[in-house]
Amino acid sequence: MNKFFMSLLVCGLSINSAYAFDFQQELKNAQSLGQELKAKRDAVQAPLKASGLTGYSESEEIAIGRQIAGNLLGAAPLVKDAALQKYVNNIGRWVASQSERPDLPWHFGVIDSNDLNAFSAPGGYIFVTRGLYKLLKDEAELAGVLGHEIGHVIRKHHLKLLQQGNVLQMGSDALSKQAGGNEQIGKLIGSGAEIVARSLDKDAEYEADRIGVVLAARAGYDAYGLPQVLQEIGHTAANDDSVALLFKTHPLPEARLSQLGDVMDSRFDGLKGQTLAKRLVKIK
């Protein structure tokens, strides 16, 4: 088992940060002021380093995700099936409990869209479309799909995307002052439906696939649930408009399967994970 895969199994966070000031020689007379500024900067950057390169507290992350989720649900509401929604939440929270962020207030749902896709937002908000859910054959496949989206959340992929896109350029303190009102946060992040549909870097998608497989296996499911879903999506892709959005937000299934195959190899062959096909709640 290679070192990368071992580090993935323990879900270790790899955080690299460097903090330095480069003062010009002619600023010697302002040395005391420079030292004071450096001390203040280091104090602000310390929690950024600890939180994985995002300068936002967990409460701020949740507030951002809540607004994004609300905007998404404004565009595509939840399927009106309480039993289905409860079931998906139970499975999602069980899989999420296997991650390094089990205490997030995780929320899962099936949204009323015939597209084949799944979305996640910061803070633990995760949605699967009706179209993708209907494609699932067993509970292990659902666990794999949810595990992939959980991977995005625990690695804070969307927060990093937002920062890279200069969408959230206000400092942590400034956001904290405004986090009391969703309207204010909404002004910062814009359209949540657009944000969660934006394409992540392909490496982020591959990382989320690897995490999804590991979390599902930890939760006792067949580790090959997610690869099975990717295969089925690949078969469905021909002449089917329902996968158009998925291809805009994720690499092609063939590429994802190839990446997973290289990592998984035969390492999961000895595991006796469950598929639980009979327990999968059918969507109406």
Helices and strands as residue ranges (DSSP letters): H 3-9, G 25-30, H 31-50, H 58-75, H 82-96, E 107-111, E 118-121, E 125-129, H 130-135, H 139-154, H 157-164, H 172-178, H 182-189, H 192-197, H 202-218, H 225-236, G 241-243, H 244-249, H 253-264, G 277-279
